[in-house]
Amino acid sequence: MSIATKKLELIDQLMKVDEEKTLARMQELFLQAEMEARITESEDDIAAGNVVSLEEFTKGNKEWVKTRHSR
């Protein structure tokens, strides 16, 4: 089953939910799952050495702000 099909099935299930508490709990679960996925991605990047120093990050942000404000 494709990801698109799974998404459509989830949407269909969500449309059938009538309880506010159930929808709130589902939102919590979606958020938790997304945060856990981000944590795993971050841990994988750290293990692979895909990191930058705080100095490099700050410098990049400052450059980005300059380009955004000059338009």
C-alpha positions as CSV (number, residue, x, y, z in Angstrom):
1,M,0.0,0.0,0.0
2,S,1.4,3.4,-1.0
3,I,1.9,6.3,1.4
4,A,-0.7,8.3,-0.4
5,T,-3.3,5.5,0.0
6,K,-2.5,5.3,3.7
7,K,-2.9,9.1,4.1
8,L,-6.3,8.9,2.4
9,E,-7.4,6.1,4.7
10,L,-6.4,8.1,7.7
11,I,-8.2,11.1,6.4
12,D,-11.3,9.0,5.9
13,Q,-11.0,7.7,9.4
14,L,-10.6,11.2,10.8
15,M,-13.7,12.4,9.0
16,K,-15.7,9.7,10.8
17,V,-14.6,10.9,14.3
18,D,-17.3,12.9,16.1
19,E,-15.8,13.3,19.6
20,E,-13.7,16.3,20.3
21,K,-11.7,14.4,22.9
22,T,-10.8,11.7,20.4
23,L,-9.7,14.3,17.8
24,A,-7.6,16.1,20.5
25,R,-5.9,12.7,21.4
26,M,-5.2,12.0,17.7
27,Q,-3.6,15.4,17.4
28,E,-1.4,14.6,20.3
29,L,-0.4,11.3,18.8
30,F,0.4,12.9,15.5
31,L,2.5,15.5,17.1
32,Q,4.3,12.9,19.3
33,A,5.0,10.7,16.2
34,E,6.4,13.7,14.3
35,M,8.6,14.8,17.1
36,E,9.9,11.2,17.6
37,A,10.7,11.1,13.8
38,R,12.6,14.4,14.1
39,I,14.6,13.1,17.0
40,T,15.5,9.9,15.1
41,E,16.6,12.0,12.1
42,S,18.7,14.3,14.3
43,E,20.3,11.4,16.1
44,D,21.1,9.8,12.7
45,D,22.6,13.1,11.4
46,I,24.7,13.5,14.6
47,A,26.0,9.9,14.3
48,A,26.9,10.5,10.6
49,G,28.7,13.7,11.5
50,N,26.3,15.9,9.6
51,V,26.6,18.8,12.1
52,V,27.9,22.3,12.1
53,S,29.5,24.3,14.9
54,L,27.5,26.9,16.8
55,E,29.8,29.6,15.2
56,E,29.0,28.3,11.7
57,F,25.3,28.1,12.4
58,T,25.3,31.7,13.8
59,K,27.3,33.0,10.8
60,G,24.9,31.3,8.4
61,N,21.9,32.7,10.1
62,K,23.3,36.2,10.0
63,E,24.0,35.9,6.3
64,W,20.5,34.6,5.7
65,V,19.0,37.6,7.7
66,K,21.0,40.0,5.5
67,T,19.7,38.5,2.3
68,R,16.1,38.5,3.6
69,H,16.1,42.1,4.7
70,S,17.8,43.5,1.6
71,R,14.8,42.7,-0.6
